[in-house]
Amino acid sequence: MSLCECGCGGEVPIGKRKNRQAVFINGHNRRGKKCTEEHIRKLSINKKNKPLSEEHKKKLSESGKGRSPNSGSFKRGHITWCKNKTFSVVRKGRGLGELNPNWKGGSKLSNARQHHNRRSLGHSFINEPFEDSEGHHLDKDYVLYIPRDLHRSIPHNLTTGKNMDLINVEALKWIINYLKEDTGDE
């Protein structure tokens, strides 16, 4: 990983686009840059003097007629979309009591869906977990604990194979460097 060119010292995550490495952390590209007074004045004049067509003015006028200044969708006295709707008995009772997935012992169906992927993945650990680590599945069987920041720097998906080659290369580079430091080899 490279460092952000704004000078903050942060590490730039590996880019999502093919064959392109980002040079700034998101939002850091304008840090430290100032607009000249002339540029600010030109922007202001351009925005102020933008003429509205007669059609646009008419639409604005029509849309504002009969509306109070603080009317809106979530203002006092507003009727919500579901106020007078009726729901089926099945939908009403979905989240009550033992049918609620958060209930102790909860809904078996939601638990089965939620944990389906975890059951299909193996748990052969290559190394021990450490502080601020996350388990990364190199494949369906083997798990390597790597730093959380590294694990989250590359969006990946084991099921679809998206970016798995990129994250696996970075994870293996990290474990090799970690083992070299641990044993004192150079």
N, C-alpha and C positions, 0 to 999 in steps of 0.2 A: 504494500500500500504506500501511497505517496502522501506528502503533507500538503495541507491547504495553502494555496498561494497568497491568501490574504494576510498571512503572517500570524494567525491565531495558534498555530502549532497542532491543530486537530488533524486526524488522519482522514483522508478522503476515501469513502467506500468505493469498492470496485464498481465501475459503471454497469448499467443495465444494457447499454447499447453495444452491439458487436464491434470489436476492434477500436473502442474509444474509451480512454481513461479520463474521468472527470478531473479537473484541476482545482475546483473549489468545492467546499461543502455547500450543500443547498442553501441559497440565500446569502452567501458570503461574497458573491462576485462584485457587489457595489460597495463593499466596506472600504471606508477611507476616501472614497471619491466624492468630490464636491462639485455641484453644478455651478457654473459661473452666474453672476448676477444677470448678465445679458440673456443667458439661456432660460433662467427662471422667468424673466420678464416676457420673453417670447412665448413661453408656454402659457403664462397667465393671459396674455393678450389673445392668443389663439382660442383659449377656452371661453373667455368672456365674450368675444365678438362673433361667436358661431351663431349665424342666423337660423331661426326656426321657420320652417315653411308654414304657410297659412293652414294647410291641412293638419300639420302637427299641432299647431296652436289650438285648432278647433277640437281635436281629439283630447288634448289635455283639459280643455274647458269642460267638455262633456263628461269626462271621467270623474272630474271633481265636483260636479253639481250634486247637491243633496247629501254630501258626505260631510260629517263633522270632522274637525281637525284630528281627533284621536280615535277615529274608527279604524278597525282592522280585525284580523281573524282572531286574535287572542285578547281582545279588550274586554272591559267590564260589560256584562250583559250579553256577550256573544254566546250563541247556542252552538255547541260542538256538533260535529258531524254525526255522532252516534246517539244524540240525545233522545230521539224518538224512534230509533230502530229497535227491532226485536231480534233476538238471537235464538238459534235453535237450542234445545236442551243439551245436545251433545257439546256445542261450543261453550255454553254457559258453564257446564260442569267440568270442563277440561282442566282447569287449574285449581280445583277445590280439593282439599283434604289429601287423600292418598294418591289421587290422580295427578297432583302437582309434582313435577320432577324434582323439586327441592325438598319435598317431604322426606322425613327419615324413612329409609327403606324404599323410597320413591318409585317412580314408574319404571318398570323393567324394560319397557320398549325403548324409552329414551336412553337409558343406560347402555343397552345393547347397541344402539346406533352410535352413541358417543364413543364407545370403547372398541368398535369394530377394528379400526386400523391398528390400534395398539396390540390387540390380540394376534393380528396377522404378522407383526414384526417380531424378530428375534431379539434376544437380549444377551448377546455374547459381548461382554465389555472388554475393551482393549486396555484401558487404563482406569485409574480411580477418579471419582469426581473430586473437584476442588472448589474453592470459593469462587463465585461468579462464573461457574461453568455450566454448559448445557450439553446434554447427550446428543451427538450427531450420528445418525444412521448412515454409515458408508454404503451399506446395501441393506437388504431385508434382514440380515443376520447380525452384523457387527456394528457395535456402538462405540464411538470415540468421544470422550469428553474433551471439549475445546472451549476457549473463552467465549462468553456470551456475545461480546461485541463482534468477534469474528464470525460466529454462527449466524448472527442477524445481519451481517454486512452484505450477504449475497442471498437474495430471495431464491429459494429452491423448493422442489417438491419431489420426494422420493417416488410417489405413485406415478407421476407423469414423466419423471426424469428431467424436469426443467432445471437447468443450471447445476445438475449434480456433479458433472465433471469439474466445473469451476470450484465449487465448494470443497469437493474431495481433494483437489490439488492443494488448495490453501490449508485445509485441515492437516494433510500429510506433511506439508512444509512446516507447519507449526509444531507438530509432534516430533519431527526430526530435530528441529532447533531446540526444543524443550529437552529432549533426551541428551543432546550434545552438551547443553549447559549443565544438566544434572550430573552427568558423568565426568565433566571437565574436559572432554575431547574438543579439539578445534577442527 
